[in-house]
Amino acid sequence: PIVIGVSSFALPPVLLDRVKRIEVAAPDAGTRLRIAERHLLPESRRTTRCSVPMHASALQRIVEVHAHDPGMRGVEQSLADVLGVALVCHMLGHQEAAFGAE
């Protein structure tokens, strides 16, 4: 059997004695940013159908906000939220919808 979990404390000691544990460290800041750029942003664009430009500093800020999260789900959700708002703003004719542009 395969057991996946964020914390081994939730598993009974009897089960922990019988499984091989492989611990994976959370990605560092640079890796998190690359994952967001290469995978999460393109997927969020497909999901929201939003082509509004996002400045690199905006993406970096989203990743920084979720720096202490154990995974990337918070980044993924924030990207979807931001792109959704950008799409609505763009549809309403607000030109400042290019998030993070300076």
N, CA, C and O atoms as a GROMACS GRO file, in nm:
protein
  408
    1PRO      N    1   0.082  -0.120   0.000
    1PRO     CA    2   0.000   0.000   0.000
    1PRO      C    3   0.086   0.126   0.000
    1PRO      O    4   0.199   0.126   0.050
    2ILE      N    5   0.032   0.232  -0.057
    2ILE     CA    6   0.100   0.361  -0.060
    2ILE      C    7   0.022   0.457   0.029
    2ILE      O    8  -0.100   0.471   0.016
    3VAL      N    9   0.093   0.524   0.117
    3VAL     CA   10   0.033   0.620   0.208
    3VAL      C   11   0.096   0.754   0.180
    3VAL      O   12   0.219   0.766   0.177
    4ILE      N   13   0.014   0.855   0.160
    4ILE     CA   14   0.063   0.990   0.135
    4ILE      C   15   0.008   1.080   0.244
    4ILE      O   16  -0.111   1.074   0.275
    5GLY      N   17   0.094   1.161   0.301
    5GLY     CA   18   0.046   1.251   0.404
    5GLY      C   19   0.142   1.365   0.427
    5GLY      O   20   0.261   1.356   0.396
    6VAL      N   21   0.090   1.473   0.480
    6VAL     CA   22   0.173   1.589   0.512
    6VAL      C   23   0.245   1.565   0.643
    6VAL      O   24   0.358   1.610   0.661
    7SER      N   25   0.181   1.496   0.735
    7SER     CA   26   0.240   1.472   0.866
    7SER      C   27   0.224   1.325   0.904
    7SER      O   28   0.117   1.268   0.887
    8SER      N   29   0.330   1.266   0.954
    8SER     CA   30   0.322   1.127   0.998
    8SER      C   31   0.254   1.114   1.134
    8SER      O   32   0.222   1.003   1.176
    9PHE      N   33   0.231   1.226   1.202
    9PHE     CA   34   0.168   1.222   1.334
    9PHE      C   35   0.024   1.174   1.325
    9PHE      O   36  -0.031   1.125   1.424
   10ALA      N   37  -0.039   1.187   1.209
   10ALA     CA   38  -0.178   1.147   1.193
   10ALA      C   39  -0.192   0.996   1.173
   10ALA      O   40  -0.303   0.943   1.181
   11LEU      N   41  -0.082   0.927   1.149
   11LEU     CA   42  -0.087   0.783   1.127
   11LEU      C   43  -0.063   0.708   1.256
   11LEU      O   44   0.019   0.750   1.338
   12PRO      N   45  -0.133   0.599   1.275
   12PRO     CA   46  -0.112   0.520   1.397
   12PRO      C   47   0.029   0.460   1.398
   12PRO      O   48   0.081   0.423   1.293
   13PRO      N   49   0.092   0.449   1.514
   13PRO     CA   50   0.227   0.393   1.523
   13PRO      C   51   0.239   0.253   1.464
   13PRO      O   52   0.343   0.217   1.409
   14VAL      N   53   0.133   0.173   1.474
   14VAL     CA   54   0.135   0.037   1.417
   14VAL      C   55   0.155   0.043   1.266
   14VAL      O   56   0.229  -0.038   1.211
   15LEU      N   57   0.091   0.138   1.200
   15LEU     CA   58   0.107   0.153   1.056
   15LEU      C   59   0.244   0.210   1.020
   15LEU      O   60   0.307   0.167   0.924
   16LEU      N   61   0.290   0.305   1.098
   16LEU     CA   62   0.422   0.365   1.072
   16LEU      C   63   0.534   0.261   1.080
   16LEU      O   64   0.633   0.271   1.009
   17ASP      N   65   0.518   0.161   1.168
   17ASP     CA   66   0.618   0.056   1.180
   17ASP      C   67   0.624  -0.034   1.056
   17ASP      O   68   0.725  -0.100   1.034
   18ARG      N   69   0.520  -0.035   0.977
   18ARG     CA   70   0.511  -0.128   0.865
   18ARG      C   71   0.532  -0.063   0.727
   18ARG      O   72   0.528  -0.133   0.625
   19VAL      N   73   0.552   0.066   0.723
   19VAL     CA   74   0.569   0.134   0.594
   19VAL      C   75   0.708   0.195   0.585
   19VAL      O   76   0.769   0.232   0.685
   20LYS      N   77   0.754   0.203   0.463
   20LYS     CA   78   0.881   0.272   0.439
   20LYS      C   79   0.849   0.419   0.420
   20LYS      O   80   0.765   0.455   0.336
   21ARG      N   81   0.914   0.503   0.495
   21ARG     CA   82   0.887   0.647   0.488
   21ARG      C   83   0.990   0.714   0.398
   21ARG      O   84   1.110   0.693   0.412
   22ILE      N   85   0.940   0.794   0.307
   22ILE     CA   86   1.025   0.876   0.221
   22ILE      C   87   0.981   1.019   0.244
   22ILE      O   88   0.868   1.056   0.212
   23GLU      N   89   1.069   1.099   0.299
   23GLU     CA   90   1.036   1.238   0.327
   23GLU      C   91   1.089   1.327   0.216
   23GLU      O   92   1.204   1.315   0.175
   24VAL      N   93   1.004   1.415   0.169
   24VAL     CA   94   1.041   1.507   0.062
   24VAL      C   95   1.029   1.649   0.116
   24VAL      O   96   0.924   1.689   0.167
   25ALA      N   97   1.137   1.723   0.104
   25ALA     CA   98   1.137   1.861   0.153
   25ALA      C   99   1.054   1.949   0.060
   25ALA      O  100   1.042   1.923  -0.060
   26ALA      N  101   0.997   2.054   0.117
   26ALA     CA  102   0.922   2.151   0.036
   26ALA      C  103   1.020   2.220  -0.059
   26ALA      O  104   1.136   2.240  -0.025
   27PRO      N  105   0.973   2.258  -0.178
   27PRO     CA  106   1.062   2.324  -0.273
   27PRO      C  107   1.108   2.461  -0.222
   27PRO      O  108   1.034   2.529  -0.150
   28ASP      N  109   1.231   2.500  -0.260
   28ASP     CA  110   1.281   2.632  -0.219
   28ASP      C  111   1.214   2.740  -0.304
   28ASP      O  112   1.138   2.709  -0.395
   29ALA      N  113   1.243   2.866  -0.273
   29ALA     CA  114   1.175   2.978  -0.339
   29ALA      C  115   1.195   2.978  -0.491
   29ALA      O  116   1.099   3.001  -0.565
   30GLY      N  117   1.317   2.953  -0.536
   30GLY     CA  118   1.343   2.951  -0.680
   30GLY      C  119   1.269   2.840  -0.751
   30GLY      O  120   1.216   2.860  -0.860
   31THR      N  121   1.265   2.723  -0.690
   31THR     CA  122   1.194   2.610  -0.748
   31THR      C  123   1.044   2.637  -0.752
   31THR      O  124   0.977   2.604  -0.850
   32ARG      N  125   0.992   2.696  -0.646
   32ARG     CA  126   0.849   2.728  -0.641
   32ARG      C  127   0.812   2.826  -0.753
   32ARG      O  128   0.708   2.812  -0.818
   33LEU      N  129   0.898   2.925  -0.775
   33LEU     CA  130   0.872   3.022  -0.881
   33LEU      C  131   0.876   2.955  -1.018
   33LEU      O  132   0.790   2.982  -1.103
   34ARG      N  133   0.973   2.867  -1.041
   34ARG     CA  134   0.980   2.795  -1.169
   34ARG      C  135   0.859   2.706  -1.191
   34ARG      O  136   0.807   2.698  -1.303
   35ILE      N  137   0.812   2.638  -1.086
   35ILE     CA  138   0.692   2.556  -1.098
   35ILE      C  139   0.573   2.642  -1.134
   35ILE      O  140   0.492   2.605  -1.219
   36ALA      N  141   0.562   2.758  -1.070
   36ALA     CA  142   0.451   2.850  -1.100
   36ALA      C  143   0.458   2.900  -1.244
   36ALA      O  144   0.356   2.905  -1.312
   37GLU      N  145   0.577   2.938  -1.289
   37GLU     CA  146   0.594   2.991  -1.426
   37GLU      C  147   0.567   2.886  -1.532
   37GLU      O  148   0.496   2.911  -1.630
   38ARG      N  149   0.623   2.768  -1.512
   38ARG     CA  150   0.619   2.664  -1.617
   38ARG      C  151   0.491   2.582  -1.618
   38ARG      O  152   0.450   2.533  -1.723
   39HIS      N  153   0.429   2.566  -1.502
   39HIS     CA  154   0.316   2.473  -1.494
   39HIS      C  155   0.187   2.538  -1.446
   39HIS      O  156   0.083   2.526  -1.511
   40LEU      N  157   0.193   2.606  -1.331
   40LEU     CA  158   0.070   2.656  -1.272
   40LEU      C  159   0.009   2.773  -1.349
   40LEU      O  160  -0.112   2.777  -1.369
   41LEU      N  161   0.092   2.868  -1.392
   41LEU     CA  162   0.039   2.982  -1.467
   41LEU      C  163  -0.022   2.939  -1.600
   41LEU      O  164  -0.135   2.979  -1.630
   42PRO      N  165   0.048   2.857  -1.681
   42PRO     CA  166  -0.016   2.813  -1.806
   42PRO      C  167  -0.146   2.735  -1.782
   42PRO      O  168  -0.243   2.751  -1.856
   43GLU      N  169  -0.148   2.651  -1.679
   43GLU     CA  170  -0.270   2.575  -1.649
   43GLU      C  171  -0.382   2.668  -1.604
   43GLU      O  172  -0.497   2.650  -1.644
   44SER      N  173  -0.350   2.766  -1.521
   44SER     CA  174  -0.451   2.863  -1.477
   44SER      C  175  -0.503   2.944  -1.594
   44SER      O  176  -0.622   2.976  -1.600
   45ARG      N  177  -0.416   2.978  -1.688
   45ARG     CA  178  -0.460   3.051  -1.808
   45ARG      C  179  -0.556   2.966  -1.890
   45ARG      O  180  -0.657   3.017  -1.940
   46ARG      N  181  -0.528   2.837  -1.903
   46ARG     CA  182  -0.619   2.749  -1.978
   46ARG      C  183  -0.752   2.736  -1.905
   46ARG      O  184  -0.858   2.742  -1.968
   47THR      N  185  -0.747   2.720  -1.775
   47THR     CA  186  -0.868   2.702  -1.697
   47THR      C  187  -0.957   2.826  -1.698
   47THR      O  188  -1.079   2.816  -1.715
   48THR      N  189  -0.897   2.942  -1.680
   48THR     CA  190  -0.975   3.066  -1.673
   48THR      C  191  -0.996   3.130  -1.810
   48THR      O  192  -1.075   3.224  -1.825
   49ARG      N  193  -0.926   3.078  -1.911
   49ARG     CA  194  -0.930   3.134  -2.048
   49ARG      C  195  -0.890   3.282  -2.046
   49ARG      O  196  -0.951   3.364  -2.115
   50CYS      N  197  -0.790   3.314  -1.968
   50CYS     CA  198  -0.744   3.451  -1.951
   50CYS      C  199  -0.608   3.470  -2.014
   50CYS      O  200  -0.512   3.400  -1.980
   51SER      N  201  -0.598   3.564  -2.106
   51SER     CA  202  -0.470   3.593  -2.170
   51SER      C  203  -0.415   3.730  -2.129
   51SER      O  204  -0.320   3.779  -2.189
   52VAL      N  205  -0.475   3.791  -2.027
   52VAL     CA  206  -0.429   3.920  -1.977
   52VAL      C  207  -0.286   3.903  -1.925
   52VAL      O  208  -0.259   3.808  -1.850
   53PRO      N  209  -0.194   3.993  -1.963
   53PRO     CA  210  -0.055   3.978  -1.920
   53PRO      C  211  -0.039   3.986  -1.768
   53PRO      O  212  -0.109   4.060  -1.700
   54MET      N  213   0.055   3.907  -1.717
   54MET     CA  214   0.090   3.914  -1.575
   54MET      C  215   0.239   3.941  -1.566
   54MET      O  216   0.320   3.863  -1.617
   55HIS      N  217   0.275   4.049  -1.502
   55HIS     CA  218   0.416   4.086  -1.486
   55HIS      C  219   0.484   3.984  -1.395
   55HIS      O  220   0.422   3.930  -1.303
   56ALA      N  221   0.611   3.958  -1.421
   56ALA     CA  222   0.687   3.861  -1.343
   56ALA      C  223   0.688   3.894  -1.194
   56ALA      O  224   0.687   3.804  -1.111
   57SER      N  225   0.688   4.023  -1.160
   57SER     CA  226   0.688   4.062  -1.019
   57SER      C  227   0.558   4.024  -0.949
   57SER      O  228   0.558   3.994  -0.830
   58ALA      N  229   0.447   4.024  -1.023
   58ALA     CA  230   0.319   3.983  -0.964
   58ALA      C  231   0.320   3.834  -0.934
   58ALA      O  232   0.274   3.791  -0.828
   59LEU      N  233   0.372   3.755  -1.026
   59LEU     CA  234   0.382   3.611  -1.004
   59LEU      C  235   0.476   3.582  -0.887
   59LEU      O  236   0.448   3.496  -0.804
   60GLN      N  237   0.586   3.653  -0.882
   60GLN     CA  238   0.682   3.635  -0.772
   60GLN      C  239   0.617   3.668  -0.638
   60GLN      O  240   0.640   3.598  -0.539
   61ARG      N  241   0.537   3.773  -0.634
   61ARG     CA  242   0.470   3.812  -0.509
   61ARG      C  243   0.369   3.705  -0.464
   61ARG      O  244   0.359   3.675  -0.345
   62ILE      N  245   0.296   3.647  -0.559
   62ILE     CA  246   0.202   3.541  -0.525
   62ILE      C  247   0.276   3.423  -0.464
   62ILE      O  248   0.232   3.366  -0.364
   63VAL      N  249   0.389   3.386  -0.524
   63VAL     CA  250   0.469   3.276  -0.472
   63VAL      C  251   0.523   3.309  -0.333
   63VAL      O  252   0.523   3.223  -0.245
   64GLU      N  253   0.567   3.433  -0.312
   64GLU     CA  254   0.620   3.474  -0.182
   64GLU      C  255   0.514   3.468  -0.073
   64GLU      O  256   0.543   3.429   0.040
   65VAL      N  257   0.391   3.506  -0.106
   65VAL     CA  258   0.282   3.505  -0.009
   65VAL      C  259   0.260   3.363   0.044
   65VAL      O  260   0.224   3.344   0.160
   66HIS      N  261   0.280   3.264  -0.042
   66HIS     CA  262   0.257   3.124  -0.005
   66HIS      C  263   0.387   3.050   0.026
   66HIS      O  264   0.392   2.927   0.016
   67ALA      N  265   0.492   3.122   0.063
   67ALA     CA  266   0.624   3.062   0.087
   67ALA      C  267   0.622   2.958   0.199
   67ALA      O  268   0.701   2.864   0.195
   68HIS      N  269   0.536   2.973   0.296
   68HIS     CA  270   0.535   2.881   0.410
   68HIS      C  271   0.435   2.768   0.393
   68HIS      O  272   0.423   2.683   0.481
   69ASP      N  273   0.364   2.765   0.281
   69ASP     CA  274   0.272   2.654   0.255
   69ASP      C  275   0.355   2.529   0.222
   69ASP      O  276   0.460   2.539   0.158
   70PRO      N  277   0.310   2.412   0.266
   70PRO     CA  278   0.386   2.291   0.237
   70PRO      C  279   0.385   2.251   0.090
   70PRO      O  280   0.476   2.182   0.044
   71GLY      N  281   0.286   2.292   0.016
   71GLY     CA  282   0.275   2.256  -0.126
   71GLY      C  283   0.250   2.378  -0.211
   71GLY      O  284   0.281   2.491  -0.171
   72MET      N  285   0.194   2.356  -0.328
   72MET     CA  286   0.173   2.464  -0.424
   72MET      C  287   0.026   2.496  -0.447
   72MET      O  288  -0.008   2.576  -0.534
   73ARG      N  289  -0.063   2.434  -0.370
   73ARG     CA  290  -0.207   2.456  -0.392
   73ARG      C  291  -0.249   2.600  -0.365
   73ARG      O  292  -0.336   2.652  -0.434
   74GLY      N  293  -0.189   2.663  -0.266
   74GLY     CA  294  -0.221   2.803  -0.238
   74GLY      C  295  -0.182   2.893  -0.353
   74GLY      O  296  -0.256   2.985  -0.388
   75VAL      N  297  -0.066   2.867  -0.412
   75VAL     CA  298  -0.020   2.944  -0.529
   75VAL      C  299  -0.116   2.921  -0.644
   75VAL      O  300  -0.157   3.016  -0.711
   76GLU      N  301  -0.153   2.796  -0.667
   76GLU     CA  302  -0.243   2.762  -0.776
   76GLU      C  303  -0.378   2.833  -0.760
   76GLU      O  304  -0.432   2.886  -0.857
   77GLN      N  305  -0.433   2.833  -0.639
   77GLN     CA  306  -0.562   2.898  -0.614
   77GLN      C  307  -0.552   3.049  -0.630
   77GLN      O  308  -0.642   3.111  -0.687
   78SER      N  309  -0.444   3.109  -0.579
   78SER     CA  310  -0.427   3.253  -0.593
   78SER      C  311  -0.412   3.295  -0.739
   78SER      O  312  -0.467   3.397  -0.780
   79LEU      N  313  -0.339   3.216  -0.817
   79LEU     CA  314  -0.327   3.246  -0.960
   79LEU      C  315  -0.463   3.242  -1.028
   79LEU      O  316  -0.495   3.332  -1.106
   80ALA      N  317  -0.542   3.141  -0.999
   80ALA     CA  318  -0.676   3.132  -1.058
   80ALA      C  319  -0.761   3.252  -1.016
   80ALA      O  320  -0.835   3.308  -1.098
   81ASP      N  321  -0.751   3.292  -0.889
   81ASP     CA  322  -0.828   3.408  -0.841
   81ASP      C  323  -0.786   3.536  -0.912
   81ASP      O  324  -0.871   3.613  -0.958
   82VAL      N  325  -0.655   3.559  -0.921
   82VAL     CA  326  -0.603   3.681  -0.982
   82VAL      C  327  -0.639   3.686  -1.131
   82VAL      O  328  -0.680   3.790  -1.182
   83LEU      N  329  -0.622   3.574  -1.199
   83LEU     CA  330  -0.654   3.571  -1.342
   83LEU      C  331  -0.805   3.587  -1.365
   83LEU      O  332  -0.846   3.647  -1.465
   84GLY      N  333  -0.885   3.534  -1.275
   84GLY     CA  334  -1.030   3.553  -1.286
   84GLY      C  335  -1.068   3.700  -1.273
   84GLY      O  336  -1.151   3.750  -1.349
   85VAL      N  337  -1.008   3.768  -1.176
   85VAL     CA  338  -1.034   3.911  -1.158
   85VAL      C  339  -0.983   3.989  -1.279
   85VAL      O  340  -1.050   4.081  -1.327
   86ALA      N  341  -0.865   3.953  -1.328
   86ALA     CA  342  -0.808   4.021  -1.445
   86ALA      C  343  -0.899   4.006  -1.566
   86ALA      O  344  -0.919   4.100  -1.643
   87LEU      N  345  -0.954   3.888  -1.582
   87LEU     CA  346  -1.044   3.863  -1.696
   87LEU      C  347  -1.170   3.948  -1.686
   87LEU      O  348  -1.213   4.007  -1.785
   88VAL      N  349  -1.228   3.955  -1.568
   88VAL     CA  350  -1.348   4.037  -1.548
   88VAL      C  351  -1.316   4.184  -1.574
   88VAL      O  352  -1.392   4.253  -1.642
   89CYS      N  353  -1.205   4.232  -1.520
   89CYS     CA  354  -1.165   4.372  -1.542
   89CYS      C  355  -1.144   4.399  -1.690
   89CYS      O  356  -1.186   4.502  -1.742
   90HIS      N  357  -1.079   4.308  -1.757
   90HIS     CA  358  -1.054   4.323  -1.901
   90HIS      C  359  -1.185   4.326  -1.979
   90HIS      O  360  -1.201   4.405  -2.072
   91MET      N  361  -1.277   4.239  -1.941
   91MET     CA  362  -1.407   4.235  -2.009
   91MET      C  363  -1.485   4.364  -1.987
   91MET      O  364  -1.563   4.405  -2.073
   92LEU      N  365  -1.466   4.427  -1.871
   92LEU     CA  366  -1.535   4.552  -1.840
   92LEU      C  367  -1.465   4.673  -1.900
   92LEU      O  368  -1.513   4.786  -1.888
   93GLY      N  369  -1.351   4.650  -1.965
   93GLY     CA  370  -1.282   4.758  -2.033
   93GLY      C  371  -1.179   4.831  -1.950
   93GLY      O  372  -1.132   4.937  -1.991
   94HIS      N  373  -1.144   4.777  -1.836
   94HIS     CA  374  -1.042   4.841  -1.752
   94HIS      C  375  -0.905   4.803  -1.803
   94HIS      O  376  -0.867   4.686  -1.796
   95GLN      N  377  -0.830   4.898  -1.855
   95GLN     CA  378  -0.700   4.869  -1.914
   95GLN      C  379  -0.594   4.835  -1.810
   95GLN      O  380  -0.492   4.774  -1.844
   96GLU      N  381  -0.615   4.872  -1.685
   96GLU     CA  382  -0.515   4.844  -1.581
   96GLU      C  383  -0.520   4.698  -1.536
   96GLU      O  384  -0.462   4.664  -1.433
   97ALA      N  385  -0.586   4.614  -1.610
   97ALA     CA  386  -0.598   4.473  -1.573
   97ALA      C  387  -0.469   4.395  -1.598
   97ALA      O  388  -0.464   4.276  -1.568
   98ALA      N  389  -0.366   4.459  -1.652
   98ALA     CA  390  -0.236   4.393  -1.666
   98ALA      C  391  -0.169   4.393  -1.530
   98ALA      O  392  -0.093   4.485  -1.499
   99PHE      N  393  -0.196   4.294  -1.449
   99PHE     CA  394  -0.153   4.290  -1.310
   99PHE      C  395  -0.004   4.292  -1.297
   99PHE      O  396   0.067   4.217  -1.364
  100GLY      N  397   0.044   4.378  -1.210
  100GLY     CA  398   0.186   4.385  -1.180
  100GLY      C  399   0.265   4.475  -1.276
  100GLY      O  400   0.383   4.499  -1.253
  101ALA      N  401   0.202   4.523  -1.380
  101ALA     CA  402   0.274   4.609  -1.476
  101ALA      C  403   0.307   4.741  -1.406
  101ALA      O  404   0.223   4.799  -1.336
  102GLU      N  405   0.428   4.786  -1.426
  102GLU     CA  406   0.469   4.911  -1.358
  102GLU      C  407   0.481   5.024  -1.455
  102GLU      O  408   0.514   5.136  -1.416
   0.00000   0.00000   0.00000
